Amino acid sequence: MRLASTVVVLAALGTAASQQIYDIWQTTWDRAKLFTYFQPSPDPINFVTPGPIGTADIVIDDSAVYQTIHGFGATLTDSSASLLNTLKSQNPTSYWQLLDYLFNITDGSNSAGLSYIRVPLGATDFSTNTYSYDDTSGDVNLNDFNIGAAPSNVFSTLRDILSINEWLRVHVVPWSPPGWMKSGTMDGGSLNTAYISIMANYLLKSLQGFSGEGIPIYAIGIQNEPENSNPTYPSCSMPVSIEAQIGIALRSLMDSNGFSNTKIIGYEHNWADAANYPVQLMQQAGSAFDGVSFHCYAGTVSEQASFTSQYPNKEVFFTECTGAIGSDWWSDIKWYMDNLFIGSINYGSSTGLMWNLALNSAGSPELPGSNSCQGGCRGVVQINSGGTWNVNQEFYAMAQASKAILPRDSGGPWGQRIGVSVGGNLDWALVVGAYVTGRVSSTDWNRYSIVVLNWDDSASTTWNPQPVTATIEFRGMQATYTFPVGVTTLWWYGAP
Ligand SMILES: *[C@@H]1O[C@H](CO)[C@@H](O)[C@H](O)[C@H]1NC(C)=O
């Protein structure tokens, strides 16, 4: 019955019912296209009765639907907020153009639609000075807790971003507890275990502080990089059992104080220990944590599977990797797509974030004395003196991925990952992610999108970038497109 009625509907709609590719966003290795939108010329690309496969064959399996993608972005450090605020005062038109280019999720807008921002609770290695929200030694009742210890431009920048993108998801996490809860300094060391419940209360007050500033919080972490203690900037070593106890106490406090919808995300550290710390955290406090997040600085993305294979129902976020000043533009984009913005998503992640949202051309300003970057970290955006800005390779890589999962309808659902595999002689030449985005109206067709990295450039031998003519298989139909060396995002529509 069902098959018969489908045939009738298709026949009634005629050729217009077949899938067509109208929209393409592309970034090429030679920068001839930089997150550039175009329509196939002269005609849309039709899905037709299959012929022979191309040199690569992209096979979409829309019966396999996986995690929802919450978005891409970076961390709004104090340094990023300060630079953006300077741009706003020097050249407000340029500032608002930048925010629109970064954050506008409206379908059809010329914007990456970044939607996930991490915000440190207190100082990091990208602050002007070391501070927490309560630096009164021994203040166990947190009477002197003051969210205003943070630079006010952190909150004003977040409100400006929210005015562009009301669906922005804000994820907060401290780089360290207040120094007095440790051995007197935020720089390195570990939490005095007498302060476990005080730290949970500190995190609750942080959520309340952000609420008071008009910033709703999507997720909170307990400790950034709990396996990193560095005496030159805010950081803290935190064993699994301590993070677990804080998480349990915080979950209870949040549930009884109006934050039951805010997620608690644990770990926030490197792929290399995916089989240990985050797994043990779920064993000890699985009911308190919605999931865990990963950073890129040790290990490989495939290690995310060490966690997801044991906890398939917990969420996985990818929350930090930094660009390095002086590295090669196209090599970076290849690595980011393969490991983060396609790769981490294919290993179960719902987000893809870089480190500083904005820095200047020297990778500054950094916390004086910090040995973390020493002028070597590149922001997603570069803010120049004189009120101008430009975007770096980190932007193009994540913009190409973000575009594929943004809601098609205002207020509509976000994209979900679906099944995809690559065959053909040049199966190694393409790295592919595939997504479905549902609609508000059940009669509207879903959007099916793919993000494709073609890295057939012979970069390791004699440079020779080769376009790859690929077939795309979808529901027994086939489209053909020649992917240049670069990153291509394209989509079509299909009946739900
Ligand atoms: C977002 O982009 C759309 C389409 O270009 C535009 O109409 C709208 O004004 C933008 N929204 C904001 C808040 O800038």
The ligand as an SDF file (V2000), in Angstrom:
LIG
                    3D

 14 14  0  0  0  0  0  0  0  0999 V2000
   20.4660   37.6610    8.9730 C   0  0  0  0  0  0  0  0  0  0  0  0
   20.5130   37.4910    7.5790 O   0  0  0  0  0  0  0  0  0  0  0  0
   19.2770   37.7550    6.9590 C   0  0  0  0  0  0  0  0  0  0  0  0
   19.4270   37.3470    5.4920 C   0  0  0  0  0  0  0  0  0  0  0  0
   20.5770   37.9210    4.9230 O   0  0  0  0  0  0  0  0  0  0  0  0
   18.9360   39.2210    7.1540 C   0  0  0  0  0  0  0  0  0  0  0  0
   17.6980   39.5110    6.5430 O   0  0  0  0  0  0  0  0  0  0  0  0
   18.8150   39.4950    8.6480 C   0  0  0  0  0  0  0  0  0  0  0  0
   18.6160   40.8710    8.8610 O   0  0  0  0  0  0  0  0  0  0  0  0
   20.0710   39.0500    9.3730 C   0  0  0  0  0  0  0  0  0  0  0  0
   19.8030   39.0800   10.7940 N   0  0  0  0  0  0  0  0  0  0  0  0
   20.4460   39.8570   11.6340 C   0  0  0  0  0  0  0  0  0  0  0  0
   19.9880   39.7950   13.0390 C   0  0  0  0  0  0  0  0  0  0  0  0
   21.3690   40.5490   11.2950 O   0  0  0  0  0  0  0  0  0  0  0  0
  1  2  1  0
  1 10  1  0
  2  3  1  0
  3  4  1  0
  3  6  1  0
  4  5  1  0
  6  7  1  0
  6  8  1  0
  8  9  1  0
  8 10  1  0
 10 11  1  0
 11 12  1  0
 12 13  1  0
 12 14  2  0
M  END
$$$$
